[in-house]
């Protein structure tokens, strides 16, 4: 009985060896057509104009500071825009940063009563300034709200789209991350894209500008 079992087992082993030996890898087929190139995942950065100036005040540790900033880059939007609220209210908007992560960035909105007005109200928002102070040390200034101020010396060339001006904001300690009063002053320049929107007046479509 044992001889029969051993014979059966040996026969099974031989059969498995023969089966494995016969299972050869097939020949490689021809290479397929290359697929389309995918996105490289990088957001294109553009430059046109700037928001630049000086930031001064006192840090939380009592140290005075006076730092220059120069934000030149933008992405995903026009360089700047001009839109109308009504026939006597126009908004210019400009945003500039150093990089897409937003460590150094500023947004400006200027409201005027006419498209080519030389005076208006300027509002600063999303202002952040960051600077390394050495190994494991960093100074960071973050605006807590959106201060507004009167502005003069505006210039907008409707033909070229060039929009320029200067600004100065005094912010309280409660309006920024240092807890102390600070001054943000400087200038801006950008090429403006005028926005047009379809509106309805008595069921008749027209463009407002």
C-alpha positions as CSV (number, residue, x, y, z in Angstrom):
1,X,0.0,0.0,0.0
2,X,2.8,2.4,0.9
3,X,4.6,1.5,-2.4
4,X,1.4,2.5,-4.3
5,X,1.1,5.8,-2.5
6,X,4.8,6.7,-3.0
7,X,4.5,5.8,-6.7
8,X,1.4,8.0,-7.0
9,X,3.2,10.9,-5.2
10,X,6.2,10.6,-7.5
11,X,4.0,10.6,-10.6
12,X,2.4,13.8,-9.4
13,X,5.7,15.5,-8.8
14,X,6.9,14.6,-12.3
15,X,3.7,15.9,-13.8
16,X,4.1,19.3,-12.0
17,X,7.7,19.6,-13.2
18,X,6.6,18.9,-16.8
19,X,3.8,21.4,-16.5
20,X,6.0,24.2,-15.1
21,X,8.6,23.6,-17.7
22,X,6.0,23.9,-20.5
23,X,4.7,27.3,-19.2
24,X,7.2,29.5,-20.9
25,X,6.9,33.3,-21.0
26,X,5.5,34.4,-24.4
27,X,7.2,36.8,-26.8
28,X,6.8,40.6,-26.2
29,X,4.3,42.2,-28.4
30,X,5.0,45.5,-30.3
31,X,5.1,48.7,-28.3
32,X,1.9,50.7,-28.1
33,X,1.4,54.2,-29.3
34,X,2.7,56.8,-26.8
35,X,0.0,58.6,-24.8
36,X,-0.6,62.3,-24.7
37,X,1.7,64.4,-22.5
38,X,0.1,65.2,-19.2
39,X,0.3,68.6,-17.3
40,X,3.5,69.3,-15.5
41,X,1.5,70.5,-12.5
42,X,3.1,73.9,-12.5
43,X,0.9,77.1,-12.5
44,X,2.4,79.5,-15.0
45,X,3.6,82.7,-13.3
46,X,3.3,86.1,-15.1
47,X,4.8,89.5,-14.4
48,X,3.4,92.9,-15.3
49,X,3.7,95.9,-13.0
50,X,4.1,95.6,-9.2
51,X,2.9,96.5,-5.8
52,X,5.9,97.7,-3.8
53,X,6.9,99.9,-1.0
54,X,7.9,99.9,2.7
55,X,6.6,98.4,5.8
56,X,7.6,99.9,9.2
57,X,6.6,99.5,12.8
58,X,7.5,97.6,15.9
59,X,7.7,93.8,16.2
60,X,6.0,92.0,19.2
61,X,9.4,91.8,20.9
62,X,9.7,95.6,20.8
63,X,12.2,95.7,18.0
64,X,11.7,98.4,15.4
65,X,11.6,97.3,11.7
66,X,11.6,99.1,8.3
67,X,11.3,96.5,5.5
68,X,11.1,97.0,1.7
69,X,8.7,94.8,-0.3
70,X,8.3,94.3,-4.0
71,X,5.5,91.9,-5.2
72,X,5.6,91.3,-9.0
73,X,4.0,88.0,-9.8
74,X,0.4,86.9,-10.6
75,X,-1.3,83.9,-12.1
76,X,-4.7,82.6,-13.2
77,X,-6.2,86.1,-13.6
78,X,-5.6,89.2,-15.7
79,X,-2.8,91.6,-14.6
80,X,-5.5,93.9,-13.2
81,X,-9.2,94.5,-13.8
82,X,-11.6,97.4,-14.1
83,X,-15.3,96.9,-13.5
84,X,-18.2,99.2,-13.0
85,X,-20.7,99.2,-10.2
86,X,-22.8,101.9,-11.9
87,X,-22.3,105.0,-14.0
88,X,-20.6,106.8,-11.1
89,X,-18.6,104.0,-9.4
90,X,-15.6,102.0,-10.8
91,X,-13.4,99.4,-9.2
92,X,-9.8,98.7,-10.2
93,X,-8.3,95.5,-8.7
94,X,-4.7,94.4,-8.5
95,X,-3.1,91.4,-6.8
96,X,0.6,90.6,-6.7
97,X,2.7,88.0,-4.8
98,X,6.2,86.6,-4.6
99,X,5.1,83.0,-5.0
100,X,2.0,80.9,-5.2
101,X,2.1,79.9,-1.5
102,X,1.2,83.5,-0.6
103,X,3.9,84.2,2.1
104,X,4.4,87.7,0.5
105,X,1.3,89.1,-1.1
106,X,-1.0,92.1,-1.4
107,X,-4.3,93.0,-3.0
108,X,-5.4,96.6,-3.8
109,X,-8.8,97.9,-4.8
110,X,-9.3,101.5,-6.0
111,X,-12.8,102.9,-6.3
112,X,-13.3,106.0,-8.4
113,X,-16.3,108.0,-9.6
114,X,-15.0,107.9,-13.2
115,X,-12.8,105.6,-15.2
116,X,-10.1,108.2,-15.5
117,X,-10.5,109.8,-12.1
118,X,-7.4,111.1,-10.4
119,X,-8.8,110.7,-6.9
120,X,-10.6,107.9,-5.1
121,X,-10.6,105.4,-2.2
122,X,-8.0,102.7,-2.0
123,X,-8.4,99.5,0.1
124,X,-5.6,97.1,1.0
125,X,-6.3,93.5,1.7
126,X,-4.6,90.1,2.0
127,X,-1.3,91.8,2.9
128,X,1.3,89.5,4.2
129,X,5.1,90.0,4.6
130,X,7.5,87.2,5.7
131,X,11.3,87.4,6.2
132,X,13.8,85.0,7.6
133,X,15.8,86.4,10.6
134,X,18.3,83.5,10.6
135,X,18.3,79.9,11.6
136,X,14.8,78.9,12.9
137,X,13.7,82.5,13.1
138,X,11.2,84.4,11.0
139,X,9.4,87.7,11.1
140,X,5.9,87.6,9.8
141,X,3.5,90.6,9.4
142,X,-0.1,89.8,8.6
143,X,-2.8,92.4,8.0
144,X,-5.9,91.5,10.1
145,X,-8.5,93.6,8.1
146,X,-8.8,95.7,5.1
147,X,-7.9,99.4,5.8
148,X,-9.0,102.1,3.4
149,X,-7.6,105.6,2.7
150,X,-8.1,108.5,0.3
151,X,-5.8,108.4,-2.6
152,X,-4.6,111.1,-5.1
153,X,-2.3,111.1,-8.1
154,X,-4.0,108.2,-9.8
155,X,-3.5,107.8,-13.6
156,X,-5.3,105.5,-15.9
157,X,-4.7,105.5,-19.6
158,X,-7.7,103.9,-21.2
159,X,-5.8,103.4,-24.5
160,X,-2.9,101.5,-23.1
161,X,-4.6,100.2,-20.0
162,X,-1.7,101.4,-17.8
163,X,-2.9,102.2,-14.2
164,X,-0.5,103.7,-11.6
165,X,-0.7,105.4,-8.2
166,X,0.8,105.6,-4.7
167,X,-0.6,104.7,-1.3
168,X,0.0,105.1,2.4
169,X,-1.9,103.2,5.2
170,X,-1.5,103.6,8.9
171,X,-2.8,100.5,10.7
172,X,-3.5,100.1,14.4
173,X,-2.1,97.3,16.6
174,X,-5.4,95.6,16.5
175,X,-5.3,95.5,12.7
176,X,-2.1,93.5,12.3
177,X,-0.2,90.5,13.8
178,X,2.5,92.6,15.6
179,X,0.0,94.1,18.0
180,X,1.6,97.5,17.3
181,X,0.8,100.4,15.0
182,X,2.4,100.1,11.5
183,X,2.7,102.0,8.3
184,X,2.4,100.5,4.8
185,X,3.3,102.8,2.0
186,X,4.3,102.5,-1.6
187,X,3.2,102.5,-5.2
188,X,1.6,100.2,-7.8
189,X,1.5,99.8,-11.6
190,X,-0.4,97.3,-13.8
191,X,-2.0,96.9,-17.2
192,X,-5.8,96.8,-16.7
193,X,-8.3,94.6,-18.4
194,X,-11.7,96.2,-18.6
195,X,-14.6,93.8,-17.7
196,X,-17.9,93.7,-19.6
197,X,-21.0,92.0,-18.3
198,X,-24.3,91.4,-20.0
199,X,-27.2,93.1,-18.2
200,X,-30.9,93.3,-18.9
201,X,-32.8,96.6,-19.3
202,X,-36.5,96.3,-20.1
203,X,-35.8,92.8,-21.6
204,X,-33.1,94.2,-23.9
205,X,-29.6,93.0,-23.5
206,X,-26.8,95.6,-23.3
207,X,-23.2,95.8,-22.1
208,X,-22.4,97.8,-19.1
209,X,-18.9,99.3,-18.8
